[in-house]
Amino acid sequence: MTRAGFGLFAAMIFLVAAADGAYADDYSGAYIGGNFGRARNAYGTGFIDDQIESGAAEESAGVDITERSTRRLSDVWWANAGYFFNPYVGLDAAFIHLGDFKYIAAGTIATSSESQSLTTFNEISSHGPAISLILRLPLAESFAADLRIGDYYGKATFADTLGVGSNSALTLRSANGSSLLAGVGASYTVDGHFSIRLDYIRVDKTGDDNSVGKFSVNAATAGVSYTF
């Protein structure tokens, strides 16, 4: 989805939500909030290995990777604000940091004349704005469940430190793009304004196919919100 498509998507959600004029004081209105939790990154390391082997082939060298280590779990957080037009339909805007993925590999790179040690340290992260339609189901006076679906426009950043023998070089690449965001959550209202939240979200295939690779993120978070 392009930037123009992202804006059109937001406008369409606003018009659909505003079409329902049944307001309720206890569940409607503007809010702000924030969440913090843990994310698992589904990133394929073959994308990195292929790039290393392709670069070595251009220099008529061969690569043998003998050790690999990955860290898929990391912290995730977001700050958000939104408006519930009625007890059931709302619009949410957020800035999300989806955490990072780390990959370390070691081996050798060899030409016809020599063989040297090879190390690579890679970190992939993503952050950016998201806009979502929230569908809420009040289950009790202070408890509600909700479903969200929207668009995440993230900047994915790829940092690679490649070492060959005693030499090393840092490469930075980034890509921007839209991804489907979907999630489920539940909230408990404490005093009419403050709510405690639990949320699970999935961002599907952020990044790109060429410079940083595509990956998906699943995140479980807890947070608080304040309704005005």
C-alpha positions in Angstrom: 0.0 0.0 0.0 1.4 3.4 -1.0 1.4 6.5 1.1 -1.7 7.8 -0.8 -3.4 4.4 -0.2 -2.6 4.6 3.5 -4.3 8.0 3.7 -7.3 6.8 1.7 -7.6 3.8 4.0 -7.6 6.1 7.0 -10.3 8.4 5.5 -12.5 5.4 4.6 -12.3 4.1 8.2 -13.2 7.5 9.6 -16.3 7.8 7.3 -17.5 4.3 8.2 -17.1 4.9 11.9 -18.7 8.3 11.9 -21.7 7.0 10.1 -23.0 5.4 13.3 -24.4 8.2 15.6 -25.3 6.0 18.6 -23.1 7.5 21.3 -22.6 6.2 24.9 -20.8 8.2 27.6 -19.2 5.2 29.3 -17.7 3.6 26.2 -17.3 6.5 23.8 -14.8 9.4 23.4 -11.1 10.2 22.9 -8.4 8.2 24.7 -4.6 8.0 24.9 -2.5 5.0 26.0 0.6 2.9 25.8 1.6 -0.7 25.7 4.8 -2.7 26.5 5.5 -6.4 25.9 7.5 -9.0 24.0 7.7 -9.7 20.3 8.8 -12.7 18.3 10.3 -12.0 14.9 9.8 -14.5 12.1 12.8 -13.6 9.9 14.4 -16.1 7.6 18.2 -16.1 8.0 18.6 -17.6 4.5 18.2 -14.1 3.1 21.4 -13.0 4.9 23.3 -16.2 4.0 22.4 -15.9 0.3 23.7 -12.3 0.3 27.0 -13.4 1.8 27.4 -16.2 -0.6 26.5 -14.0 -3.6 29.0 -11.3 -2.5 31.7 -14.0 -2.1 30.9 -15.5 -5.5 31.5 -12.1 -7.1 35.0 -12.2 -5.7 35.5 -15.9 -6.9 35.4 -17.0 -3.3 33.6 -19.8 -1.4 31.9 -19.5 1.9 31.4 -22.1 4.6 29.2 -21.0 7.5 29.8 -23.4 10.5 28.2 -21.5 13.4 24.9 -19.7 13.7 23.0 -18.0 16.5 19.7 -16.2 16.5 17.7 -14.1 18.9 14.1 -13.7 17.9 12.6 -12.4 21.1 12.8 -8.7 22.0 10.9 -5.8 23.6 8.0 -4.1 21.8 6.1 -1.0 22.7 3.7 1.5 21.3 2.0 4.8 22.2 -1.5 5.4 20.8 -4.4 7.7 20.7 -7.9 7.3 19.3 -11.6 7.9 19.4 -14.6 5.6 20.0 -17.5 7.0 18.0 -19.9 4.7 19.9 -19.5 1.7 22.3 -18.5 -0.6 19.4 -16.5 1.2 16.7 -13.3 3.3 17.1 -10.3 4.5 15.2 -6.8 4.1 16.7 -3.5 5.8 15.6 -0.3 4.5 17.1 3.5 4.6 16.8 4.9 1.1 17.2 8.4 -0.1 17.8 8.3 -3.8 16.8 11.5 -4.8 18.5 14.5 -6.4 16.7 16.0 -9.6 15.4 19.7 -10.6 15.8 21.6 -13.1 13.8 25.3 -14.0 14.3 27.2 -16.4 12.0 30.8 -17.5 11.7 32.8 -19.6 9.3 35.5 -19.3 6.6 35.8 -17.6 3.2 38.3 -19.1 0.8 39.8 -18.3 -2.6 42.1 -20.4 -4.6 45.1 -18.8 -2.8 44.0 -18.3 0.8 41.3 -19.0 3.5 40.2 -16.4 6.1 37.8 -16.3 9.0 34.4 -14.9 8.4 32.0 -13.4 11.0 28.7 -11.5 10.5 26.5 -9.7 13.0 23.1 -8.7 11.8 20.3 -6.7 13.5 16.9 -6.1 11.9 14.4 -3.8 13.5 11.1 -2.1 12.5 9.2 0.9 13.7 6.5 3.3 12.4 2.9 4.5 12.5 -0.2 2.4 12.3 -3.9 3.2 11.9 -6.5 0.6 12.8 -10.2 0.1 13.0 -11.2 -1.1 16.4 -14.4 -3.2 16.9 -15.2 -3.5 20.6 -17.7 -5.8 22.4 -18.6 -4.7 25.9 -19.1 -7.8 28.0 -19.7 -6.3 31.4 -19.9 -2.9 33.0 -16.1 -2.6 33.2 -14.9 -5.3 30.8 -14.7 -5.4 27.0 -13.0 -7.4 24.3 -11.9 -5.9 21.0 -10.6 -6.8 17.5 -8.4 -4.5 15.5 -7.4 -4.5 11.8 -5.3 -1.9 10.1 -2.3 -0.8 8.3 1.3 -0.5 9.6 3.6 1.8 7.7 7.0 0.7 9.0 10.6 1.5 8.4 12.6 -1.7 8.5 16.4 -1.2 9.2 19.1 -3.7 8.5 22.5 -3.3 10.1 25.3 -5.8 9.1 28.8 -5.9 10.5 30.9 -8.3 8.3 34.3 -9.3 9.4 36.9 -11.0 7.1 40.1 -11.9 8.8 41.2 -8.7 10.7 39.0 -6.4 8.7 35.4 -5.4 9.2 32.8 -3.2 7.6 29.4 -1.9 8.6 26.5 -1.8 6.1 23.2 -0.1 6.8 20.1 -0.5 4.7 16.4 0.4 5.2 13.1 0.0 3.5 9.6 1.6 4.0 6.4 -0.2 3.3 2.8 -1.0 4.4 1.9 -4.2 6.1 -1.4 -5.8 7.4 -1.8 -5.3 11.2 -4.4 -7.5 13.1 -4.9 -8.1 16.7 -7.2 -9.0 19.6 -7.4 -7.5 23.0 -9.3 -7.0 26.3 -9.6 -4.1 28.7 -10.8 -3.6 32.2 -11.9 -0.1 33.3 -10.7 0.8 36.8 -12.5 4.1 37.7 -14.4 5.2 34.6 -11.3 6.8 32.9 -8.3 4.5 33.4 -8.2 1.0 31.8 -5.8 -1.9 32.0 -5.3 -3.6 28.6 -3.9 -6.9 27.3 -3.3 -7.1 23.5 -1.9 -9.5 21.0 -1.0 -8.2 17.5 0.5 -9.5 14.4 2.2 -7.5 11.7 2.5 -9.5 8.5 5.4 -9.3 6.1 7.0 -5.9 6.8 10.3 -5.0 5.1 11.0 -5.8 1.4 12.4 -8.6 -0.8 15.6 -6.9 -1.8 17.4 -4.7 0.8 16.3 -5.9 4.2 14.2 -9.0 3.7 10.5 -9.6 4.6 9.5 -10.7 8.0 6.5 -11.0 10.3 6.1 -10.1 14.0 3.9 -11.5 16.7 3.6 -9.5 19.9 1.9 -9.9 23.3 1.6 -6.7 25.4 0.1 -5.1 28.5 -0.8 -1.4 28.8 -2.9 1.3 30.2 -5.2 3.9 28.6 -7.0 7.0 29.7 -10.4 8.0 28.3 -11.3 11.6 28.5 
